[in-house]
Amino acid sequence: MIRHSEIDRNTLRRLVHAGKIKFGGYRPGKIYGTLHCPSGKRMKTENRVFFESEQEAIDAGYRPCGHCMPEQYQRWKAGRARLRQQ
């Protein structure tokens, strides 16, 4: 996980182009999504983090964004519902 507030614009751009950053996350809400998500683009820099993979985001305790990743979000939501029923 890379915090946006800890890297400069050129480094960020280089990491995205190199494929080292593929997803963005909202730290306070523990939500991750695509780099093109309108919701993610509106957040403050100090709240934004970046991930190389979905698995990295999941391992860090983040959940998929309902706006830009609806299928992954529905699977995550269904999994939580199953846990509550047990």
Jmol script that loads the backbone (N, CA, C; Angstrom):
load data "model"
ATOM      1  N   MET A   1       0.850  -1.172   0.000  1.00  0.00           N
ATOM      2  CA  MET A   1       0.000   0.000   0.000  1.00  0.00           C
ATOM      3  C   MET A   1       0.898   1.238   0.000  1.00  0.00           C
ATOM      4  N   ILE A   2       0.548   2.165  -0.863  1.00  0.00           N
ATOM      5  CA  ILE A   2       1.290   3.418  -0.975  1.00  0.00           C
ATOM      6  C   ILE A   2       0.336   4.568  -0.675  1.00  0.00           C
ATOM      7  N   ARG A   3       0.711   5.425   0.230  1.00  0.00           N
ATOM      8  CA  ARG A   3      -0.114   6.601   0.526  1.00  0.00           C
ATOM      9  C   ARG A   3       0.161   7.697  -0.498  1.00  0.00           C
ATOM     10  N   HIS A   4      -0.899   8.276  -1.018  1.00  0.00           N
ATOM     11  CA  HIS A   4      -0.760   9.323  -2.026  1.00  0.00           C
ATOM     12  C   HIS A   4       0.008  10.522  -1.480  1.00  0.00           C
ATOM     13  N   SER A   5      -0.198  10.841  -0.234  1.00  0.00           N
ATOM     14  CA  SER A   5       0.454  12.000   0.367  1.00  0.00           C
ATOM     15  C   SER A   5       1.965  11.817   0.516  1.00  0.00           C
ATOM     16  N   GLU A   6       2.461  10.591   0.321  1.00  0.00           N
ATOM     17  CA  GLU A   6       3.886  10.316   0.508  1.00  0.00           C
ATOM     18  C   GLU A   6       4.671  10.209  -0.796  1.00  0.00           C
ATOM     19  N   ILE A   7       4.008  10.378  -1.947  1.00  0.00           N
ATOM     20  CA  ILE A   7       4.725  10.326  -3.221  1.00  0.00           C
ATOM     21  C   ILE A   7       4.372  11.549  -4.060  1.00  0.00           C
ATOM     22  N   ASP A   8       5.272  11.923  -4.940  1.00  0.00           N
ATOM     23  CA  ASP A   8       5.007  13.085  -5.790  1.00  0.00           C
ATOM     24  C   ASP A   8       4.300  12.645  -7.080  1.00  0.00           C
ATOM     25  N   ARG A   9       3.823  13.616  -7.809  1.00  0.00           N
ATOM     26  CA  ARG A   9       3.034  13.363  -9.013  1.00  0.00           C
ATOM     27  C   ARG A   9       3.796  12.546 -10.065  1.00  0.00           C
ATOM     28  N   ASN A  10       5.059  12.865 -10.279  1.00  0.00           N
ATOM     29  CA  ASN A  10       5.855  12.147 -11.280  1.00  0.00           C
ATOM     30  C   ASN A  10       6.074  10.686 -10.895  1.00  0.00           C
ATOM     31  N   THR A  11       6.329  10.447  -9.622  1.00  0.00           N
ATOM     32  CA  THR A  11       6.508   9.071  -9.144  1.00  0.00           C
ATOM     33  C   THR A  11       5.207   8.293  -9.305  1.00  0.00           C
ATOM     34  N   LEU A  12       4.106   8.919  -8.954  1.00  0.00           N
ATOM     35  CA  LEU A  12       2.798   8.279  -9.100  1.00  0.00           C
ATOM     36  C   LEU A  12       2.553   7.899 -10.558  1.00  0.00           C
ATOM     37  N   ARG A  13       2.777   8.818 -11.443  1.00  0.00           N
ATOM     38  CA  ARG A  13       2.580   8.577 -12.872  1.00  0.00           C
ATOM     39  C   ARG A  13       3.458   7.425 -13.367  1.00  0.00           C
ATOM     40  N   ARG A  14       4.703   7.415 -12.945  1.00  0.00           N
ATOM     41  CA  ARG A  14       5.644   6.367 -13.339  1.00  0.00           C
ATOM     42  C   ARG A  14       5.181   4.995 -12.837  1.00  0.00           C
ATOM     43  N   LEU A  15       4.705   4.931 -11.594  1.00  0.00           N
ATOM     44  CA  LEU A  15       4.237   3.669 -11.020  1.00  0.00           C
ATOM     45  C   LEU A  15       2.976   3.157 -11.713  1.00  0.00           C
ATOM     46  N   VAL A  16       2.090   4.067 -12.081  1.00  0.00           N
ATOM     47  CA  VAL A  16       0.875   3.671 -12.803  1.00  0.00           C
ATOM     48  C   VAL A  16       1.254   3.101 -14.170  1.00  0.00           C
ATOM     49  N   HIS A  17       2.109   3.789 -14.897  1.00  0.00           N
ATOM     50  CA  HIS A  17       2.517   3.328 -16.224  1.00  0.00           C
ATOM     51  C   HIS A  17       3.300   2.022 -16.162  1.00  0.00           C
ATOM     52  N   ALA A  18       4.018   1.786 -15.085  1.00  0.00           N
ATOM     53  CA  ALA A  18       4.775   0.547 -14.920  1.00  0.00           C
ATOM     54  C   ALA A  18       3.895  -0.613 -14.436  1.00  0.00           C
ATOM     55  N   GLY A  19       2.641  -0.327 -14.110  1.00  0.00           N
ATOM     56  CA  GLY A  19       1.734  -1.365 -13.627  1.00  0.00           C
ATOM     57  C   GLY A  19       1.902  -1.688 -12.159  1.00  0.00           C
ATOM     58  N   LYS A  20       2.632  -0.852 -11.432  1.00  0.00           N
ATOM     59  CA  LYS A  20       2.840  -1.069  -9.995  1.00  0.00           C
ATOM     60  C   LYS A  20       1.680  -0.520  -9.169  1.00  0.00           C
ATOM     61  N   ILE A  21       0.843   0.311  -9.794  1.00  0.00           N
ATOM     62  CA  ILE A  21      -0.368   0.840  -9.153  1.00  0.00           C
ATOM     63  C   ILE A  21      -1.520   0.589 -10.110  1.00  0.00           C
ATOM     64  N   LYS A  22      -2.511  -0.190  -9.652  1.00  0.00           N
ATOM     65  CA  LYS A  22      -3.663  -0.502 -10.490  1.00  0.00           C
ATOM     66  C   LYS A  22      -4.985  -0.138  -9.831  1.00  0.00           C
ATOM     67  N   PHE A  23      -4.976   0.058  -8.516  1.00  0.00           N
ATOM     68  CA  PHE A  23      -6.189   0.369  -7.778  1.00  0.00           C
ATOM     69  C   PHE A  23      -5.927   1.488  -6.778  1.00  0.00           C
ATOM     70  N   GLY A  24      -6.965   2.256  -6.510  1.00  0.00           N
ATOM     71  CA  GLY A  24      -6.886   3.297  -5.498  1.00  0.00           C
ATOM     72  C   GLY A  24      -7.811   2.949  -4.349  1.00  0.00           C
ATOM     73  N   GLY A  25      -7.515   3.488  -3.178  1.00  0.00           N
ATOM     74  CA  GLY A  25      -8.342   3.203  -2.014  1.00  0.00           C
ATOM     75  C   GLY A  25      -8.614   4.429  -1.182  1.00  0.00           C
ATOM     76  N   TYR A  26      -9.711   4.357  -0.426  1.00  0.00           N
ATOM     77  CA  TYR A  26     -10.117   5.408   0.507  1.00  0.00           C
ATOM     78  C   TYR A  26      -9.824   4.888   1.907  1.00  0.00           C
ATOM     79  N   ARG A  27      -8.778   5.439   2.526  1.00  0.00           N
ATOM     80  CA  ARG A  27      -8.286   4.925   3.804  1.00  0.00           C
ATOM     81  C   ARG A  27      -9.330   4.948   4.916  1.00  0.00           C
ATOM     82  N   PRO A  28     -10.035   6.061   5.174  1.00  0.00           N
ATOM     83  CA  PRO A  28     -10.991   6.058   6.289  1.00  0.00           C
ATOM     84  C   PRO A  28     -12.118   5.028   6.143  1.00  0.00           C
ATOM     85  N   GLY A  29     -12.591   4.810   4.913  1.00  0.00           N
ATOM     86  CA  GLY A  29     -13.687   3.871   4.706  1.00  0.00           C
ATOM     87  C   GLY A  29     -13.253   2.474   4.321  1.00  0.00           C
ATOM     88  N   LYS A  30     -11.935   2.293   4.121  1.00  0.00           N
ATOM     89  CA  LYS A  30     -11.380   0.997   3.724  1.00  0.00           C
ATOM     90  C   LYS A  30     -12.083   0.454   2.471  1.00  0.00           C
ATOM     91  N   ILE A  31     -12.158   1.305   1.414  1.00  0.00           N
ATOM     92  CA  ILE A  31     -12.778   0.955   0.148  1.00  0.00           C
ATOM     93  C   ILE A  31     -11.720   1.082  -0.944  1.00  0.00           C
ATOM     94  N   TYR A  32     -11.685   0.142  -1.880  1.00  0.00           N
ATOM     95  CA  TYR A  32     -10.774   0.256  -3.012  1.00  0.00           C
ATOM     96  C   TYR A  32     -11.556   0.182  -4.317  1.00  0.00           C
ATOM     97  N   GLY A  33     -10.993   0.772  -5.367  1.00  0.00           N
ATOM     98  CA  GLY A  33     -11.641   0.752  -6.672  1.00  0.00           C
ATOM     99  C   GLY A  33     -10.647   1.033  -7.779  1.00  0.00           C
ATOM    100  N   THR A  34     -11.174   1.210  -8.981  1.00  0.00           N
ATOM    101  CA  THR A  34     -10.328   1.467 -10.135  1.00  0.00           C
ATOM    102  C   THR A  34      -9.757   2.883 -10.058  1.00  0.00           C
ATOM    103  N   LEU A  35      -8.721   3.130 -10.820  1.00  0.00           N
ATOM    104  CA  LEU A  35      -8.117   4.458 -10.838  1.00  0.00           C
ATOM    105  C   LEU A  35      -8.986   5.473 -11.568  1.00  0.00           C
ATOM    106  N   HIS A  36      -9.978   5.004 -12.310  1.00  0.00           N
ATOM    107  CA  HIS A  36     -10.850   5.890 -13.076  1.00  0.00           C
ATOM    108  C   HIS A  36     -12.186   6.158 -12.390  1.00  0.00           C
ATOM    109  N   CYS A  37     -12.372   5.666 -11.188  1.00  0.00           N
ATOM    110  CA  CYS A  37     -13.645   5.817 -10.471  1.00  0.00           C
ATOM    111  C   CYS A  37     -13.906   7.287 -10.119  1.00  0.00           C
ATOM    112  N   PRO A  38     -15.080   7.807 -10.473  1.00  0.00           N
ATOM    113  CA  PRO A  38     -15.417   9.192 -10.121  1.00  0.00           C
ATOM    114  C   PRO A  38     -15.391   9.442  -8.607  1.00  0.00           C
ATOM    115  N   SER A  39     -15.806   8.455  -7.828  1.00  0.00           N
ATOM    116  CA  SER A  39     -15.794   8.613  -6.368  1.00  0.00           C
ATOM    117  C   SER A  39     -14.372   8.762  -5.857  1.00  0.00           C
ATOM    118  N   GLY A  40     -13.472   7.969  -6.384  1.00  0.00           N
ATOM    119  CA  GLY A  40     -12.076   8.011  -5.957  1.00  0.00           C
ATOM    120  C   GLY A  40     -11.383   9.301  -6.335  1.00  0.00           C
ATOM    121  N   LYS A  41     -11.767   9.864  -7.450  1.00  0.00           N
ATOM    122  CA  LYS A  41     -11.126  11.096  -7.910  1.00  0.00           C
ATOM    123  C   LYS A  41     -11.506  12.296  -7.046  1.00  0.00           C
ATOM    124  N   ARG A  42     -12.608  12.199  -6.310  1.00  0.00           N
ATOM    125  CA  ARG A  42     -13.062  13.325  -5.480  1.00  0.00           C
ATOM    126  C   ARG A  42     -12.448  13.344  -4.084  1.00  0.00           C
ATOM    127  N   MET A  43     -11.807  12.286  -3.678  1.00  0.00           N
ATOM    128  CA  MET A  43     -11.303  12.231  -2.300  1.00  0.00           C
ATOM    129  C   MET A  43     -10.049  13.082  -2.104  1.00  0.00           C
ATOM    130  N   LYS A  44      -9.819  13.438  -0.879  1.00  0.00           N
ATOM    131  CA  LYS A  44      -8.636  14.219  -0.532  1.00  0.00           C
ATOM    132  C   LYS A  44      -7.387  13.350  -0.650  1.00  0.00           C
ATOM    133  N   THR A  45      -6.296  13.974  -1.035  1.00  0.00           N
ATOM    134  CA  THR A  45      -5.024  13.270  -1.204  1.00  0.00           C
ATOM    135  C   THR A  45      -4.610  12.539   0.066  1.00  0.00           C
ATOM    136  N   GLU A  46      -4.805  13.141   1.216  1.00  0.00           N
ATOM    137  CA  GLU A  46      -4.368  12.502   2.464  1.00  0.00           C
ATOM    138  C   GLU A  46      -5.175  11.254   2.806  1.00  0.00           C
ATOM    139  N   ASN A  47      -6.335  11.060   2.164  1.00  0.00           N
ATOM    140  CA  ASN A  47      -7.159   9.877   2.409  1.00  0.00           C
ATOM    141  C   ASN A  47      -6.965   8.786   1.360  1.00  0.00           C
ATOM    142  N   ARG A  48      -6.179   9.057   0.311  1.00  0.00           N
ATOM    143  CA  ARG A  48      -6.034   8.141  -0.812  1.00  0.00           C
ATOM    144  C   ARG A  48      -4.794   7.264  -0.646  1.00  0.00           C
ATOM    145  N   VAL A  49      -4.983   5.982  -0.960  1.00  0.00           N
ATOM    146  CA  VAL A  49      -3.881   5.021  -0.983  1.00  0.00           C
ATOM    147  C   VAL A  49      -3.947   4.267  -2.312  1.00  0.00           C
ATOM    148  N   PHE A  50      -2.856   3.606  -2.653  1.00  0.00           N
ATOM    149  CA  PHE A  50      -2.796   2.870  -3.909  1.00  0.00           C
ATOM    150  C   PHE A  50      -2.343   1.437  -3.675  1.00  0.00           C
ATOM    151  N   PHE A  51      -2.825   0.546  -4.550  1.00  0.00           N
ATOM    152  CA  PHE A  51      -2.498  -0.868  -4.462  1.00  0.00           C
ATOM    153  C   PHE A  51      -2.064  -1.390  -5.829  1.00  0.00           C
ATOM    154  N   GLU A  52      -1.199  -2.390  -5.827  1.00  0.00           N
ATOM    155  CA  GLU A  52      -0.760  -3.023  -7.064  1.00  0.00           C
ATOM    156  C   GLU A  52      -1.787  -4.034  -7.553  1.00  0.00           C
ATOM    157  N   SER A  53      -2.536  -4.628  -6.630  1.00  0.00           N
ATOM    158  CA  SER A  53      -3.498  -5.661  -7.011  1.00  0.00           C
ATOM    159  C   SER A  53      -4.720  -5.625  -6.103  1.00  0.00           C
ATOM    160  N   GLU A  54      -5.773  -6.289  -6.570  1.00  0.00           N
ATOM    161  CA  GLU A  54      -6.969  -6.421  -5.729  1.00  0.00           C
ATOM    162  C   GLU A  54      -6.634  -7.209  -4.471  1.00  0.00           C
ATOM    163  N   GLN A  55      -5.833  -8.249  -4.630  1.00  0.00           N
ATOM    164  CA  GLN A  55      -5.487  -9.078  -3.476  1.00  0.00           C
ATOM    165  C   GLN A  55      -4.760  -8.274  -2.405  1.00  0.00           C
ATOM    166  N   GLU A  56      -3.900  -7.363  -2.821  1.00  0.00           N
ATOM    167  CA  GLU A  56      -3.204  -6.516  -1.855  1.00  0.00           C
ATOM    168  C   GLU A  56      -4.211  -5.662  -1.074  1.00  0.00           C
ATOM    169  N   ALA A  57      -5.204  -5.121  -1.778  1.00  0.00           N
ATOM    170  CA  ALA A  57      -6.238  -4.304  -1.121  1.00  0.00           C
ATOM    171  C   ALA A  57      -7.055  -5.153  -0.147  1.00  0.00           C
ATOM    172  N   ILE A  58      -7.447  -6.334  -0.598  1.00  0.00           N
ATOM    173  CA  ILE A  58      -8.242  -7.239   0.250  1.00  0.00           C
ATOM    174  C   ILE A  58      -7.441  -7.644   1.485  1.00  0.00           C
ATOM    175  N   ASP A  59      -6.164  -7.973   1.288  1.00  0.00           N
ATOM    176  CA  ASP A  59      -5.307  -8.364   2.411  1.00  0.00           C
ATOM    177  C   ASP A  59      -5.142  -7.225   3.416  1.00  0.00           C
ATOM    178  N   ALA A  60      -5.248  -5.982   2.937  1.00  0.00           N
ATOM    179  CA  ALA A  60      -5.139  -4.819   3.818  1.00  0.00           C
ATOM    180  C   ALA A  60      -6.474  -4.499   4.501  1.00  0.00           C
ATOM    181  N   GLY A  61      -7.511  -5.280   4.210  1.00  0.00           N
ATOM    182  CA  GLY A  61      -8.801  -5.095   4.868  1.00  0.00           C
ATOM    183  C   GLY A  61      -9.758  -4.164   4.139  1.00  0.00           C
ATOM    184  N   TYR A  62      -9.513  -3.916   2.858  1.00  0.00           N
ATOM    185  CA  TYR A  62     -10.369  -3.027   2.078  1.00  0.00           C
ATOM    186  C   TYR A  62     -11.437  -3.826   1.349  1.00  0.00           C
ATOM    187  N   ARG A  63     -12.574  -3.183   1.061  1.00  0.00           N
ATOM    188  CA  ARG A  63     -13.656  -3.812   0.316  1.00  0.00           C
ATOM    189  C   ARG A  63     -13.808  -3.123  -1.036  1.00  0.00           C
ATOM    190  N   PRO A  64     -14.419  -3.805  -2.030  1.00  0.00           N
ATOM    191  CA  PRO A  64     -14.585  -3.202  -3.354  1.00  0.00           C
ATOM    192  C   PRO A  64     -15.579  -2.039  -3.342  1.00  0.00           C
ATOM    193  N   CYS A  65     -15.356  -1.105  -4.245  1.00  0.00           N
ATOM    194  CA  CYS A  65     -16.236   0.046  -4.426  1.00  0.00           C
ATOM    195  C   CYS A  65     -17.516  -0.399  -5.137  1.00  0.00           C
ATOM    196  N   GLY A  66     -18.648   0.036  -4.651  1.00  0.00           N
ATOM    197  CA  GLY A  66     -19.927  -0.302  -5.275  1.00  0.00           C
ATOM    198  C   GLY A  66     -20.179   0.427  -6.574  1.00  0.00           C
ATOM    199  N   HIS A  67     -19.488   1.541  -6.817  1.00  0.00           N
ATOM    200  CA  HIS A  67     -19.709   2.319  -8.042  1.00  0.00           C
ATOM    201  C   HIS A  67     -18.927   1.762  -9.227  1.00  0.00           C
ATOM    202  N   CYS A  68     -17.639   1.576  -9.078  1.00  0.00           N
ATOM    203  CA  CYS A  68     -16.796   1.187 -10.212  1.00  0.00           C
ATOM    204  C   CYS A  68     -16.535  -0.316 -10.283  1.00  0.00           C
ATOM    205  N   MET A  69     -16.873  -1.051  -9.231  1.00  0.00           N
ATOM    206  CA  MET A  69     -16.639  -2.500  -9.202  1.00  0.00           C
ATOM    207  C   MET A  69     -17.896  -3.210  -8.693  1.00  0.00           C
ATOM    208  N   PRO A  70     -19.042  -3.016  -9.370  1.00  0.00           N
ATOM    209  CA  PRO A  70     -20.307  -3.541  -8.835  1.00  0.00           C
ATOM    210  C   PRO A  70     -20.347  -5.061  -8.665  1.00  0.00           C
ATOM    211  N   GLU A  71     -19.729  -5.810  -9.583  1.00  0.00           N
ATOM    212  CA  GLU A  71     -19.750  -7.274  -9.463  1.00  0.00           C
ATOM    213  C   GLU A  71     -18.957  -7.743  -8.247  1.00  0.00           C
ATOM    214  N   GLN A  72     -17.765  -7.186  -8.090  1.00  0.00           N
ATOM    215  CA  GLN A  72     -16.934  -7.553  -6.935  1.00  0.00           C
ATOM    216  C   GLN A  72     -17.606  -7.122  -5.637  1.00  0.00           C
ATOM    217  N   TYR A  73     -18.260  -5.960  -5.656  1.00  0.00           N
ATOM    218  CA  TYR A  73     -18.952  -5.476  -4.470  1.00  0.00           C
ATOM    219  C   TYR A  73     -20.101  -6.413  -4.084  1.00  0.00           C
ATOM    220  N   GLN A  74     -20.870  -6.860  -5.083  1.00  0.00           N
ATOM    221  CA  GLN A  74     -21.989  -7.768  -4.801  1.00  0.00           C
ATOM    222  C   GLN A  74     -21.494  -9.088  -4.231  1.00  0.00           C
ATOM    223  N   ARG A  75     -20.373  -9.600  -4.751  1.00  0.00           N
ATOM    224  CA  ARG A  75     -19.800 -10.842  -4.187  1.00  0.00           C
ATOM    225  C   ARG A  75     -19.350 -10.614  -2.751  1.00  0.00           C
ATOM    226  N   TRP A  76     -18.710  -9.464  -2.489  1.00  0.00           N
ATOM    227  CA  TRP A  76     -18.258  -9.142  -1.129  1.00  0.00           C
ATOM    228  C   TRP A  76     -19.463  -9.057  -0.199  1.00  0.00           C
ATOM    229  N   LYS A  77     -20.509  -8.377  -0.652  1.00  0.00           N
ATOM    230  CA  LYS A  77     -21.719  -8.187   0.157  1.00  0.00           C
ATOM    231  C   LYS A  77     -22.399  -9.530   0.441  1.00  0.00           C
ATOM    232  N   ALA A  78     -22.478 -10.394  -0.569  1.00  0.00           N
ATOM    233  CA  ALA A  78     -23.084 -11.712  -0.387  1.00  0.00           C
ATOM    234  C   ALA A  78     -22.289 -12.544   0.613  1.00  0.00           C
ATOM    235  N   GLY A  79     -20.978 -12.445   0.560  1.00  0.00           N
ATOM    236  CA  GLY A  79     -20.138 -13.164   1.506  1.00  0.00           C
ATOM    237  C   GLY A  79     -20.351 -12.712   2.938  1.00  0.00           C
ATOM    238  N   ARG A  80     -20.531 -11.423   3.125  1.00  0.00           N
ATOM    239  CA  ARG A  80     -20.795 -10.897   4.475  1.00  0.00           C
ATOM    240  C   ARG A  80     -22.156 -11.356   4.978  1.00  0.00           C
ATOM    241  N   ALA A  81     -23.144 -11.408   4.082  1.00  0.00           N
ATOM    242  CA  ALA A  81     -24.495 -11.851   4.470  1.00  0.00           C
ATOM    243  C   ALA A  81     -24.449 -13.310   4.921  1.00  0.00           C
ATOM    244  N   ARG A  82     -23.668 -14.139   4.213  1.00  0.00           N
ATOM    245  CA  ARG A  82     -23.540 -15.534   4.602  1.00  0.00           C
ATOM    246  C   ARG A  82     -22.906 -15.674   5.982  1.00  0.00           C
ATOM    247  N   LEU A  83     -21.927 -14.839   6.260  1.00  0.00           N
ATOM    248  CA  LEU A  83     -21.265 -14.889   7.576  1.00  0.00           C
ATOM    249  C   LEU A  83     -22.240 -14.512   8.697  1.00  0.00           C
ATOM    250  N   ARG A  84     -23.109 -13.552   8.430  1.00  0.00           N
ATOM    251  CA  ARG A  84     -24.082 -13.125   9.459  1.00  0.00           C
ATOM    252  C   ARG A  84     -25.109 -14.217   9.749  1.00  0.00           C
ATOM    253  N   GLN A  85     -25.436 -15.015   8.736  1.00  0.00           N
ATOM    254  CA  GLN A  85     -26.442 -16.064   8.908  1.00  0.00           C
ATOM    255  C   GLN A  85     -25.911 -17.245   9.709  1.00  0.00           C
ATOM    256  N   GLN A  86     -24.620 -17.388   9.759  1.00  0.00           N
ATOM    257  CA  GLN A  86     -24.039 -18.544  10.459  1.00  0.00           C
ATOM    258  C   GLN A  86     -24.047 -18.367  11.946  1.00  0.00           C
TER     259      GLN A  86
END
end "model"
wireframe off; spacefill off
backbone 0.3
color backbone group
